[in-house]
Amino acid sequence: MVEKLHVDLSGAPQTMLATFYAKALDADLPNPILGDRWAKEIVDRIDYDWSKTSITTANSPSVTTRSAHFDNWARQFLAVHPEANVVHLGCGLDARAFRLNPGPGVEWYDVDYPDVADLRRQLFPHRDNYHVVSASVTDPSWLARVRPERPTLMIAEGLTMYLTESDGLALLRRIVDAFPSGELQFDAFNRLGVRSQWMNAVVRRSGATLYWAINGPGDIVDAVPGVRLLAFQSPFDSASFRGLAWFYRAMAGVMSLVPSLRYMAQYHRYAF
Ligand SMILES: C[S@@+](CC[C@H](N)C(=O)[O-])C[C@H]1O[C@@H](n2cnc3c(N)ncnc32)[C@H](O)[C@@H]1O
């Protein structure tokens, strides 16, 4: 029998166990949203009490609809840019590079803290043109490892809220300055989302703190020279949400009546 990997994380790195487990649970459903077979295979190789994540099949769609949404945006970018970089920041154990399986023209960089990056290296198979980078995304030096002079897609799913505003904006500016063109695709929480973090079981149980509240595209366009808004959406308006059971859509319909609830979580997409 293969020995399981023991995992002991806290703070922001721990939160990726919850998003990962949501994908593993989803993959076992008769009609999965994301259908991530890597999460399904890998979950049994990790020694962890998954009940500590607070994730069940009832709340997993909040994660899997988001991942399906960002898969869709990333596919759109890669369809137009077959020769490109993808920098997937705060990747956790997400298998996006494997789900999307981009062609040989794409260099893919999965970036996360060293503990998480080490775990990835042990759990995922080798891929050509694929790199796992151990770094804090706020450390400017990791960018030197990425191929310059190519269109570059930055994906940051479930990351921005863990950064301070000044670190987050500096990161976006650094990426825009480092490459000739590309896109920034990320999700965010508004002020209400950050203030109500005590209600977020995943964040609370990990001991992490949320800092950066983004209240709309103006916060980005005004602060990051050279970006142009392509899309700004509530998760409730995403195509990936529309396929959910009626009770999720009914709840979203009610929440959408109040703008601060409708945009408590947000999907942002910019060109540069
Ligand atoms: C909520 S999890 C999301 C994981 C993955 N993107 C997903 O959706 O499944 C947040 C991730 O961001 C990472 N993270 C937070 N702050 C970071 C930083 N400054 N540098 C690198 N990774 C960071 C954490 O380690 C964790 O893996």
The ligand as an SDF file (V2000), in Angstrom:
LIG
                    3D

 27 29  0  0  0  0  0  0  0  0999 V2000
   -8.2930   29.6950   -1.3090 C   0  0  0  0  0  0  0  0  0  0  0  0
   -6.7920   28.9380   -1.7940 S   0  0  0  0  0  0  0  0  0  0  0  0
   -7.0700   28.8510   -3.5440 C   0  0  0  0  0  0  0  0  0  0  0  0
   -6.2890   27.7630   -4.2100 C   0  0  0  0  0  0  0  0  0  0  0  0
   -6.5780   27.5740   -5.6970 C   0  0  0  0  0  0  0  0  0  0  0  0
   -6.3710   28.7850   -6.4500 N   0  0  0  0  0  0  0  0  0  0  0  0
   -7.9920   27.0840   -5.8750 C   0  0  0  0  0  0  0  0  0  0  0  0
   -8.8480   27.8600   -6.3100 O   0  0  0  0  0  0  0  0  0  0  0  0
   -8.2240   25.9190   -5.5770 O   0  0  0  0  0  0  0  0  0  0  0  0
   -5.6150   30.2800   -1.6400 C   0  0  0  0  0  0  0  0  0  0  0  0
   -4.2250   29.9190   -2.1310 C   0  0  0  0  0  0  0  0  0  0  0  0
   -3.4680   31.1210   -2.2490 O   0  0  0  0  0  0  0  0  0  0  0  0
   -2.1820   30.8710   -1.7450 C   0  0  0  0  0  0  0  0  0  0  0  0
   -1.5840   32.1500   -1.3420 N   0  0  0  0  0  0  0  0  0  0  0  0
   -2.0890   33.0920   -0.5230 C   0  0  0  0  0  0  0  0  0  0  0  0
   -1.2360   34.1180   -0.3980 N   0  0  0  0  0  0  0  0  0  0  0  0
   -0.1610   33.8080   -1.1740 C   0  0  0  0  0  0  0  0  0  0  0  0
    1.0590   34.4590   -1.4670 C   0  0  0  0  0  0  0  0  0  0  0  0
    1.3620   35.6670   -0.9490 N   0  0  0  0  0  0  0  0  0  0  0  0
    1.9430   33.8550   -2.2930 N   0  0  0  0  0  0  0  0  0  0  0  0
    1.6670   32.6280   -2.8400 C   0  0  0  0  0  0  0  0  0  0  0  0
    0.5130   31.9680   -2.6010 N   0  0  0  0  0  0  0  0  0  0  0  0
   -0.3800   32.5500   -1.7740 C   0  0  0  0  0  0  0  0  0  0  0  0
   -2.3980   29.9240   -0.5950 C   0  0  0  0  0  0  0  0  0  0  0  0
   -1.2060   29.2560   -0.2100 O   0  0  0  0  0  0  0  0  0  0  0  0
   -3.4640   29.0040   -1.1900 C   0  0  0  0  0  0  0  0  0  0  0  0
   -2.8830   27.9340   -1.8940 O   0  0  0  0  0  0  0  0  0  0  0  0
  1  2  1  0
  2  3  1  0
  2 10  1  0
  3  4  1  0
  4  5  1  0
  5  6  1  0
  5  7  1  0
  7  8  2  0
  7  9  1  0
 10 11  1  0
 11 12  1  0
 11 26  1  0
 12 13  1  0
 13 14  1  0
 13 24  1  0
 14 15  1  0
 14 23  1  0
 15 16  2  0
 16 17  1  0
 17 18  1  0
 17 23  2  0
 18 19  1  0
 18 20  2  0
 20 21  1  0
 21 22  2  0
 22 23  1  0
 24 25  1  0
 24 26  1  0
 26 27  1  0
M  CHG  2   2   1   9  -1
M  END
$$$$
